[in-house]
Amino acid sequence: MAARRGRRRTCETGEPMEAESGDSGSQGGAQVYLPGRGPPLREGEELVMDEEAYVLYHRAQTGAPCLSFDIVRDHLGDNRTELPLSLYLCAGTQAESAQSNRLMMLRMHNLHGTKPPPSEGSDEEEDEEDEEDEEDRKPQLELAMVPHYGGINRVRVSWLGEEPVAGVWSEKGQVEVFALRRLLQVVDDPQAMATFLRDEQARVKPIFAFAGHMGEGFALDWSSRVPGRLLTGDCQKNIHLWTPTDCGSWHVDQRPFVGHTRSVEDLQWSPTEDTVFASCSADASIRIWDIRAAPSKACMLTTATAHDGDVNVISWSRREPFLLSGGDDGALKVWDLRQFKSGSPVATFKQHVAPVTSVEWHPQDSGVFAASGADNQITQWDLAVERDPEAGDAETDPALVDLPQQLLFVHQGETDLKELHWHPQCPGVLVSTALSGFTVFRTISV
């Protein structure tokens, strides 16, 4: 692992790699490995995590992989930094058989920090105490599942007053809304869980469903400003607006927003304006809309060639007028909405060597964001970091030459990364889902 000092914090990049075993020509020791930079891993070499680079690191598996999940805001308090950590996730599976899929509520708790290395000269008695401590520090997982016919493409959670709900896009071409209150209750109560599994699990159905899309889709976002207001976009280029009704249901406008020419990949409501949202598409464009206009005239701004290929994901900053995008070209771009008409991003970063699969701004730190890619990297970035002039040419590892100054950390070790989210109540904690399962971690950089 190599360290680079920025203006605000130490920037850690990469995971150390053990030297090739049995190679007399090897230089030995740990080396930084980054995909696309330097030689690939050779036979006998493997990636090894440096635990000193992590404050927290846990992994979990749930059987069938999950393409999407969302973090459920809880009542345990905001700005939680004390360990052990507890958190709640809502996720949907992508099983091989359509009948084998599940919508899940996960409660992960007793998540302790990474264990400090043993001190020199530790004796047998201390070792025994460490073993007992290790038993107490084991992470715990409670899981409540309900049947869902069809693989789940995307899950997004919102609170409607005191009622938590999940919007679910599935491969069968429907968008459904599920009530989550009971699932949250049972993951906290073993007796309630037993009753749920015996009498209730198979009977859970969506409280609302919309089958008006012309096919399946992935784009889905709840408004943070107007409870219950929802947007859904499909692979047939259509976007539909959902408006909550007084009777606890939804009215879905059958007139789609017209503008994109290919699949709508992601949607984001403005965090500051009730009627404005952004969309991105496989047609390489990003568009800004205002729902006060008729759907055929609602597009206010567009960047026709935002990326060289599909624009997969976007994230709207809650603290600055910035939009973040990631595309099939592996690029990450930051757009200043005050200069959106220019068609040029204010920053472009190229660390990923495969399509970007997820991006998200840090909920508390306006300059920090994270991204995941099909190259099995999760990257953390800080727009405010500047090179330390006193560092000189100390960094001589070839893998670190010409790295973007704003790159804080590269996390590896997952397989086929799909989505990530910052925990809104636990500063610096990231959760990701991949074919290899869920990962919860916090790095020393954020």
N, C-alpha and C positions, 0 to 999 in steps of 0.2 A: 504494500500500500504506500502511496506517495502523498505527502501533504503539501498543500499550497496555501499560503496565507493571503486572505483577501482583506478588504477594508473592514468587514464586519465579523468575520468568523474564520475558523480554520476550514479549509476545503479539502475533503477527503475524496479521492477518486479511485475506483477500482477495487477488486478483491485480489489478494495475493495468490500467487500460483506456486505450488511446490515445484522445485526443479525436477527434471526427468530422472526417475530412479534408475540407477545402473548405468548412467551415461557418464563416462569418465571425462568427456569433453565439456560437460555442463559446468556453468559457473557456480552452481549451487545457490542455496538461499531462495527466499521468496521474491517473485517478480510480479509486476503489475500486468494483468491481462485485460485487454479491451478488444471486443469484437471489431474486426475491420482495421485494426492498427497492429502492426508488427506481425510476426509469424503466428500461425494458428497453433492450437494445442497439439503436441506430438504424442505418440503412443507412450503410455505410462505416466503422462502428466495429468493433473487434475486441479480443479479450482477448490481452494480451501478458504472458508470464511474467516476473516479477522474479527473476532468478537470484540476487540477493543474499539472497533469502528461503529459499534451499535450500542445504544442505550437499552434497546428492547428488541427481541427477535423471537418470533414463534411461528410455527407452521401447523396447518390443520387440513385434514382431508374429509370429504363428505360422501364418498362413493363416486357417483357420476360427476364429471366436471361441471363447473358453473361458468357460463359465458359472461354473466352480469350479476351484480349485487349492488346493494346500497346500504349505507350505514344508517341505523335508526337512532335518531336523537333520543336520549333517555332523560330520566329525572335524577341522575346521579350528580349533576352539577356541571358547570362550565369550567374551562381552564384547569382541567384535572392533570396534574403532573405526578402526583404521588402514586407509587407502585405498592402492591400489585394493581393491575389495570383490569377493568371489566368493560365489555362493549357488546353491542347487539348488531347483527347483520341480517338483512333479508336478501335471499338469493334464489335463483332458479336454475335448474339443471338442464343439461343438454345430453340426455341419455341416447343410446343407439336406438332403443325402442320408444316410440311415441308414448306408449302406455306406461312407461317406467319413469316418467319425469315427475319432479316434485317442486313445489314452492316451499322454501324453508325459512324458518327463523332460527338463527344461531345466537346463543349466548356464550361468549368466550370470557372466562374469568380466571382469577388467580394468575394473571400474566405478569410474572416478575421480570426484572431486568436481567441483562446478561451477567453471568457470574464473574466477579473479578478473578484474575489469575491467582493461584495459591502463592502465599508468601514463602520466601526461602526459609528453610529450617523448620517447616511445619512438622509436628510429631504425629504419632499414631492416634492420640486422643483427639487432636484437631481433625484428623481425617474422618473419624467416626462421627464427630459433630457435623462435618460437612455432608456425610451421607444422610443423616437425619434431616438436615436442612434441605437437601436435594429432594427428599420425599415431600416435604411441606411445600416446596416450590413448584410442584408439578402443575402445569396448566390444566384447566377444566373446560369441557365443552358440553353444553346442553343443546339439543336439536329437536325442533318440532317441525314435522313435514306434513303437507297435504298433497293429495294426488293432483297432477295437472297433465291433461292430454296434450302432447306436443312439446317440443323443446322450447325453452324460454330464452328469447333473444335479448331482452333487456328488462331490468327491474328498477323502478324509481319509487321512493317512499316519500310521503308527505303526511303532515298532521293537519286534520280538519277539526280545529278546536282541540278537544281531548281525544279525538279518534284517529289513530294511525291507519293509513291505507297504503296499499302498494299498487302502482300501475304496472301491468305486465304485458309486454309485447311477445307474442308467441309465433312460432313457425307456421301455425295453422291459419295465420292471417287475421287473427282477432286481437284486440286490445281489451284486457279485462282489469277490473278494479277489485282487489281483495281487502276485506277488513282484517286488521292485524292484532286487534286488542287481545283476543283469546290466545293467539300464539305467543304474544309477549307475556301473558300471565303464566302459561304452562312452563315456559323455560325457566321461570323463577320459582316454581313450586312443584316438587316431585309428586305430591299427591294429585295435584291438578293434572300433571302430565299423564299419570296412570289412567285417570278418568278420560282424558282426551284421547289417548291411544285406543282405549277400549270402546268408547261410545261415540266419539265426535269426529275423529280424523277423516273418515271416508265420506262424511256428509258436508264437509266444508265446500262451499261454492262461491264464485264471484258475486259481489253485490251489484255489479253492472258489467255489461260487455257490449262492445261495438264491433260489428262485422262489416262496416261500410268501406273499409279499405279494399283496394283491388288486389291485394296480395300481402305477403308478410312485410315486416319492416323492423327497424332497430331504433329509430329516433323517438325520444320520449322525454318530456320535461314538465314538471309541476311548477307553477308560478310560486315564488317565495313571497309575493306581495298580495296576491288575491287568492285566498285559500280555495282549493278545488279547481282552479283554472288549469287546464292541461292542454298540451300540444302533442300530437302524434304524427309522425311522418313515415312513409312507406317506400319500398323499393321501386314503386311505379311513379315516383316524383311528386306525390301528393302529400299535403300537410293539412290536417284537420284540427279545428279549435273546439275544445270541450268547455262548456260553461256549466257550473253547478246550478242546480235548481233548488227551490225552497223545500222540496220533498225529499231531499237527500239523494237525488239522482243527478244525471247530467244530460244536457242537450248538446249533441254533436252536430255542428254545422256541416251539412252535406256538400257544401261548396268548398272545394279545396283551394288553398292558396296556390296561385299559378305563377311560375317563374323558372323553377329548376327544370332541366331537360333530362336528368337521370336520377338515380336513387338518392333520396334524402338520407344522409348518414347520421346527422346529429342535429339537435335543437337546443337552444338555450334562451330562457327568458331573461330580459334585462333585470338586474337587481335594483335598479333605481326608477324605472318607469313601468307603470302597470300594463301598458298596451304594446310594448315593443319587444320583439324577439329576434334572434339570429338563427340562421340555418346554414348548413354546409352540405355539399353534395358530391357525388361521383362525377358530376360535370365540371369539377375543379373550381367551382365558385363558392363564395360566401355571400349571403344576402342578409340585409336588415329589413324588418317588416314592422308595420304598424297596423294592428287589428281594427283600428277605428275606420279604416278604409275598406271598401269592398274587397273580397279575396283576390279578385283579378287585378286590383290596382294597389294592393297593400305593400308591395315591395318598394322601399324608399331608396336603398343603396345596394350596390352590388360590386364585388370584385370578381371579374369574370375568370381570371386565371390566378387564383390565390396560391395554388400549388401546381407542380408538374404532375398532374394526375389526380386521383380521387382525394378529396378532403374528407378524412375519416372522422375527426373529432374536433370539437371546439369547447372552450371554457371562457365564461364571461367573468371578469374580475369583479368582486363585490366592493373593492376599495378604490380602484382606479378605472378610468375609461379605456380599458384594454380588453381586447379579445385575443385569446390564444388559440392557435390551430395546429393540427398535426395531420400529415398526409401520407399517401403511399410512397412519396419520394423520400420519406424518412426525415423530412425537415420539420422543425418547429418554428412557427412564426408568431410574432407579437404585433398586433394591429392596434394603433391608436384611433379610436372611433372619431376623434376630432379631425383626423386626417384621412378618414377612410376613403373619401372620394378620389384621393391621389392614386389608389390602387397599389401602393407600396407599403410593406410592413416596416415598422420602426426597428425591428430586430429579426434576424434569421439565424437559427442555430442548427448545425448539422453534426450530430454525434451518432444518431441511430443509423444503422446500415440496412434497415428493412422498414416496412410500413409502421407508422406510429399507430398504436391501438387505443391509447387513452391519454388525456391531458387534464390537469386540474390545477387551478391556482390555490395556494395556501390560504385557508380561511382567515388567518390573522395577520400574516406578513404579506404586504401588498406586492413585494418584488419577487417572491418565491413561488415556484411552481414545480410540478413533477410530471413526468411522462413515462409511458411504457411503450415497448415496441415488439414487433415480431422477431427481433433479434435477441429476445430474452434479456433485455436490459430495462431497468428502471433508472431514470436519471432525475436528479434533483438540481435545480438551477436557482440562481439569485441574480437578478438584474443589477443589483447594487454593488456586486463584488468587483473590485479592481485589483489589478496585479500589484503586489507589494514590490516597490522598486528596490528594497533591500534584499530581496530574495536572490537577485543576480541570476546566475546560470546554475543554481544548485540542482535543479531538476534535470538530470541527464538520462533518465530512463526513456528509451525510444518511444515507449507506449504513451508517454505524457507530453511529447513534443507537439506543439501547436494545438493543444486542447483549448476549447473556448474558456476564457477567463471566468465566465459566469457559471461554469459547470462545477457543482459542489460535490456530487457523489454519484457513483455508478454502482447500482446493486444488481447482482447477477445470481444465478443458481436456480431460477424458475424455468419452466418449460412451457412455451406457447402462451405468453402473457396476454391477457385479454382486457383487463380493466383495473383501475386503481382509484382510491379515494382517500383524501385526508380526513381524519376524524375531526368533526367540527368542534368537539368539546375537549379533546385531548391534544394540545398543541404538539405538532411535529410527528404525530403518529400516522403512518401510512398503512393502508390495507390493500392488498392486491389479490386478484384471482387469476389462475392459470390452469393449464391442463394438469399441472403437478399439485394443485390445491390452493388453499388460501395462505397468505403470509401477512403477519402483523409485525411491523418493525418501526423503530425510530433510530435514526442515525445521529452521530455526534455533530453533524453539520447543520441540522435544522432543529 
